[in-house]
């Protein structure tokens, strides 16, 4: 038997590495197991988020957005920029450098906080033991507590088997070395819209095939409708109700077959990205006698405090129920570490924000208006367009709006939805408001700095009672 630990965390993604650091900070002898092999052939930390997800995609989104600004927006501000070009390989090199810096930083944080890094694939055995295997060698470690943070992997679909360089998942889409002329994207979710936006900005003819008839059903319908309109205006061809039935690689092209309201259709692309969701990663994770139960969808079954069916074994992040979001995983990791250390801790799953980093950004937290009505909750709403915002005008970012959904009787904020520049930053106001049970009036009576994009949230809160200052009000003041 090798060393014994108070806590062993399996997976060093945004849930696992945060859980390990927090546990070590609380005085627990902690180890973190990771098997992810980086581009240089060594084990790296950070999981999907840092290596092939949140961070690299945002680097490409930022670079491609600045390219579009230089091409189309600078002239209006008096900035003369001609013959602007994009060096895709250099853009990718910058992305890789950012990833390397951040993943290397986690190793430094482990060292600073006294976390033992174990390299290899972790498997949970009975008796709260963890087997770590690498290069044909294995060692078994014992722990008082185990935290499973194994994450998720992209879903593959039979009609479009991945083909290196042509039909790729989200990971492959982050490695293109040149801009494809015709790009197909299967799935109009967060990942599909973000990756589609990157290559659309760089000149690809982007077609998004979405099987569902509705666009962004998890977002308030008014915000979703405006987002769809803005993305189409940018040149993205979003086809709803388009169910992919097959694909064929012909030379350097991919022919995709799908059905829609008009019947059977066919379209040819130079590259095809499959973004139809992610599934929990449990392959080789649980020994036959581990006793950890999975639910009917393949997720590890946990309670509200991430306890599995085995006492002392927890699971967090994408491998358990709830939205597959890095920040959700991190907060679950902190909660679990605190519980293990004997502290009281819980997480408010009703106040987890989501962001789509297109331009403009889309962000939301809590209920949509349609959700509330479906549950029989009477609501009142307030919205404010960025077209009426002085800061938005100065920023040349007048598209979009902020919307607040409040309980009609108590005025308590039930949800906030924003489409606009920096929506991902502004949504934190809604998260904090909901965390503290604030009313729309609380935000309406708060003093906001002027001029800021956040003033749209203030005005939306005022608009709940028809008191918005900078737009015509449909309601009379009381």
DAURDA-V143454 format. One record per residue. N is the residue number from 1. OMEGA is omega as a letter, one per 30 degrees, with the letter a starting at -180 (999 if undefined). D_LAST is the distance of its C-alpha to the last C-alpha in Angstrom with 2 decimals. Layout:
BEGIN
n & omega & d_last
N & OMEGA & D_LAST
N & OMEGA & D_LAST
END
This chain:
BEGIN
n & omega & d_last
1 & l & 73.01
2 & a & 71.23
3 & l & 68.77
4 & a & 66.26
5 & l & 62.63
6 & a & 59.71
7 & l & 57.54
8 & l & 58.53
9 & l & 55.89
10 & a & 56.90
11 & a & 55.30
12 & l & 54.25
13 & a & 51.20
14 & l & 47.71
15 & a & 47.64
16 & a & 51.24
17 & l & 51.80
18 & l & 48.59
19 & a & 49.57
20 & a & 53.07
21 & a & 51.97
22 & a & 49.51
23 & l & 52.22
24 & l & 54.73
25 & a & 52.35
26 & l & 52.10
27 & a & 55.88
28 & l & 56.86
29 & a & 59.93
30 & l & 58.45
31 & l & 59.85
32 & a & 58.19
33 & l & 60.06
34 & a & 59.67
35 & a & 61.79
36 & l & 59.96
37 & a & 62.55
38 & a & 61.39
39 & a & 62.89
40 & l & 65.50
41 & l & 66.74
42 & l & 65.45
43 & l & 62.91
44 & l & 59.44
45 & l & 56.22
46 & l & 52.65
47 & a & 52.94
48 & a & 51.41
49 & a & 48.42
50 & a & 50.48
51 & a & 53.51
52 & a & 52.43
53 & a & 48.67
54 & a & 45.62
55 & a & 47.39
56 & l & 49.92
57 & l & 47.51
58 & l & 45.03
59 & l & 47.93
60 & l & 48.72
61 & a & 45.13
62 & a & 44.78
63 & a & 48.13
64 & l & 47.57
65 & l & 44.13
66 & l & 45.68
67 & l & 48.41
68 & l & 45.96
69 & a & 44.20
70 & a & 47.58
71 & a & 48.52
72 & a & 45.45
73 & a & 42.84
74 & a & 44.89
75 & l & 46.03
76 & l & 42.54
77 & l & 42.31
78 & a & 45.69
79 & a & 47.64
80 & l & 50.84
81 & a & 52.05
82 & l & 54.70
83 & l & 56.68
84 & l & 54.35
85 & l & 55.88
86 & l & 55.21
87 & a & 57.95
88 & a & 56.98
89 & l & 59.66
90 & l & 58.47
91 & l & 54.86
92 & l & 56.18
93 & l & 58.27
94 & l & 55.25
95 & a & 53.42
96 & l & 56.46
97 & l & 56.67
98 & l & 53.09
99 & a & 53.82
100 & l & 57.04
101 & a & 55.43
102 & l & 52.72
103 & l & 55.03
104 & l & 57.57
105 & l & 54.92
106 & l & 54.42
107 & l & 58.13
108 & l & 57.72
109 & l & 54.82
110 & a & 56.96
111 & a & 59.77
112 & a & 57.62
113 & l & 56.12
114 & l & 59.39
115 & l & 58.59
116 & l & 61.78
117 & l & 61.61
118 & a & 63.67
119 & l & 64.57
120 & l & 65.06
121 & a & 63.63
122 & l & 62.33
123 & l & 62.97
124 & l & 61.82
125 & l & 64.78
126 & l & 65.08
127 & l & 65.08
128 & l & 62.36
129 & l & 64.74
130 & l & 63.99
131 & l & 66.63
132 & a & 66.36
133 & l & 68.51
134 & l & 69.46
135 & l & 72.44
136 & l & 74.21
137 & l & 73.94
138 & l & 71.72
139 & a & 70.92
140 & a & 69.22
141 & l & 66.82
142 & l & 65.48
143 & l & 62.06
144 & a & 60.25
145 & l & 57.13
146 & l & 56.70
147 & l & 53.59
148 & a & 53.78
149 & a & 51.85
150 & l & 53.87
151 & a & 51.06
152 & l & 51.19
153 & l & 53.08
154 & l & 52.28
155 & l & 52.70
156 & a & 55.56
157 & a & 55.86
158 & a & 59.21
159 & a & 58.70
160 & l & 58.47
161 & a & 60.87
162 & l & 60.55
163 & a & 63.22
164 & l & 63.70
165 & a & 62.38
166 & l & 61.16
167 & a & 59.02
168 & l & 57.17
169 & a & 54.38
170 & l & 51.70
171 & l & 54.34
172 & a & 56.67
173 & l & 53.96
174 & a & 53.68
175 & l & 57.35
176 & l & 57.78
177 & l & 60.00
178 & a & 59.25
179 & l & 56.53
180 & a & 57.22
181 & l & 57.13
182 & a & 55.69
183 & l & 53.63
184 & l & 52.53
185 & l & 49.92
186 & l & 49.66
187 & l & 46.23
188 & l & 42.79
189 & a & 41.55
190 & a & 40.82
191 & a & 44.49
192 & a & 45.37
193 & l & 42.57
194 & a & 43.29
195 & l & 47.04
196 & l & 46.67
197 & a & 44.54
198 & a & 47.23
199 & l & 50.01
200 & l & 48.02
201 & a & 47.32
202 & l & 51.03
203 & l & 52.08
204 & l & 52.49
205 & a & 51.73
206 & l & 49.49
207 & l & 49.05
208 & l & 46.94
209 & a & 47.94
210 & a & 45.40
211 & a & 46.44
212 & l & 42.94
213 & a & 41.20
214 & a & 37.83
215 & a & 37.09
216 & a & 35.79
217 & a & 34.60
218 & a & 33.54
219 & l & 30.87
220 & a & 27.55
221 & l & 28.64
222 & l & 26.57
223 & l & 28.03
224 & a & 31.47
225 & l & 31.53
226 & l & 30.76
227 & l & 33.34
228 & l & 35.96
229 & a & 35.42
230 & l & 35.81
231 & l & 38.93
232 & l & 40.51
233 & l & 39.85
234 & l & 41.81
235 & l & 44.71
236 & l & 44.52
237 & a & 45.61
238 & a & 43.70
239 & l & 45.26
240 & a & 43.40
241 & a & 45.34
242 & a & 48.47
243 & a & 50.63
244 & a & 53.59
245 & a & 56.86
246 & l & 59.47
247 & l & 60.66
248 & l & 63.97
249 & l & 65.17
250 & a & 67.33
251 & l & 68.82
252 & a & 66.00
253 & l & 63.39
254 & l & 61.34
255 & a & 60.94
256 & l & 57.99
257 & l & 57.75
258 & l & 54.52
259 & l & 53.17
260 & a & 49.98
261 & a & 48.83
262 & a & 51.69
263 & a & 54.33
264 & a & 56.58
265 & l & 55.99
266 & l & 57.83
267 & a & 56.99
268 & a & 59.06
269 & l & 57.91
270 & l & 59.64
271 & l & 57.65
272 & l & 55.62
273 & l & 53.13
274 & a & 52.43
275 & a & 48.99
276 & l & 48.30
277 & a & 47.20
278 & l & 48.92
279 & a & 50.65
280 & a & 51.39
281 & l & 54.67
282 & a & 56.95
283 & l & 60.33
284 & a & 63.01
285 & a & 60.43
286 & l & 61.27
287 & a & 64.78
288 & a & 66.00
289 & a & 65.80
290 & l & 62.57
291 & a & 60.67
292 & a & 57.34
293 & l & 55.68
294 & l & 53.93
295 & a & 51.37
296 & l & 51.87
297 & l & 50.57
298 & l & 52.86
299 & l & 50.40
300 & a & 51.49
301 & l & 49.93
302 & l & 47.90
303 & a & 45.46
304 & l & 42.10
305 & l & 44.07
306 & l & 46.46
307 & l & 49.42
308 & l & 51.92
309 & l & 54.21
310 & l & 56.69
311 & l & 56.02
312 & l & 55.81
313 & a & 55.12
314 & l & 51.66
315 & a & 50.37
316 & l & 47.50
317 & a & 46.08
318 & a & 46.92
319 & l & 49.60
320 & a & 47.07
321 & l & 44.04
322 & a & 40.76
323 & l & 40.01
324 & a & 42.98
325 & a & 41.45
326 & a & 43.26
327 & l & 40.48
328 & l & 40.16
329 & a & 43.93
330 & a & 43.85
331 & l & 41.27
332 & l & 43.26
333 & l & 46.34
334 & l & 44.86
335 & a & 43.68
336 & l & 47.15
337 & l & 48.99
338 & l & 46.97
339 & l & 47.70
340 & a & 51.38
341 & l & 51.49
342 & l & 50.22
343 & l & 46.64
344 & a & 43.54
345 & l & 41.70
346 & a & 39.41
347 & l & 37.47
348 & a & 34.00
349 & l & 34.86
350 & a & 31.27
351 & l & 30.57
352 & a & 33.43
353 & l & 32.59
354 & a & 34.51
355 & l & 35.28
356 & a & 37.18
357 & l & 38.70
358 & l & 38.95
359 & f & 37.57
360 & l & 34.71
361 & l & 34.40
362 & a & 32.58
363 & a & 31.16
364 & l & 29.31
365 & l & 28.77
366 & a & 27.74
367 & l & 26.73
368 & l & 26.25
369 & a & 23.73
370 & l & 26.81
371 & a & 28.16
372 & a & 25.14
373 & l & 25.16
374 & l & 28.94
375 & l & 28.53
376 & a & 26.16
377 & l & 23.17
378 & a & 19.83
379 & l & 18.06
380 & a & 15.18
381 & l & 16.28
382 & a & 15.68
383 & l & 18.53
384 & a & 19.68
385 & l & 23.05
386 & l & 25.63
387 & l & 26.52
388 & a & 23.62
389 & l & 24.84
390 & l & 27.07
391 & l & 29.15
392 & l & 29.66
393 & l & 30.96
394 & a & 33.27
395 & a & 34.47
396 & a & 35.12
397 & a & 33.05
398 & a & 30.18
399 & l & 30.63
400 & a & 28.33
401 & l & 24.81
402 & a & 23.03
403 & l & 21.14
404 & l & 19.47
405 & a & 19.53
406 & l & 17.58
407 & a & 17.92
408 & a & 15.23
409 & a & 15.65
410 & a & 16.49
411 & l & 14.94
412 & a & 18.53
413 & a & 19.90
414 & a & 22.55
415 & l & 23.81
416 & a & 23.81
417 & a & 25.84
418 & l & 26.89
419 & a & 29.42
420 & l & 30.29
421 & l & 32.59
422 & l & 32.81
423 & l & 30.64
424 & l & 33.12
425 & a & 32.32
426 & a & 28.53
427 & l & 28.41
428 & l & 29.45
429 & l & 25.90
430 & l & 24.94
431 & a & 28.07
432 & l & 27.46
433 & a & 23.84
434 & l & 25.11
435 & a & 28.12
436 & l & 26.11
437 & a & 23.60
438 & l & 20.66
439 & l & 17.12
440 & l & 15.33
441 & l & 13.18
442 & l & 16.66
443 & a & 17.63
444 & a & 14.47
445 & l & 15.24
446 & l & 18.90
447 & l & 20.77
448 & l & 22.71
449 & l & 25.83
450 & f & 25.89
451 & l & 27.31
452 & l & 27.55
453 & a & 27.28
454 & l & 25.16
455 & l & 22.26
456 & l & 21.71
457 & l & 20.89
458 & a & 18.39
459 & l & 16.71
460 & l & 16.95
461 & l & 15.19
462 & a & 12.29
463 & l & 12.52
464 & l & 12.18
465 & l & 8.37
466 & a & 8.91
467 & a & 8.97
468 & a & 12.75
469 & a & 14.37
470 & l & 17.69
471 & a & 17.17
472 & a & 15.58
473 & l & 12.36
474 & a & 12.56
475 & l & 8.99
476 & l & 6.38
477 & l & 3.79
478 & 999 & 0.00
END
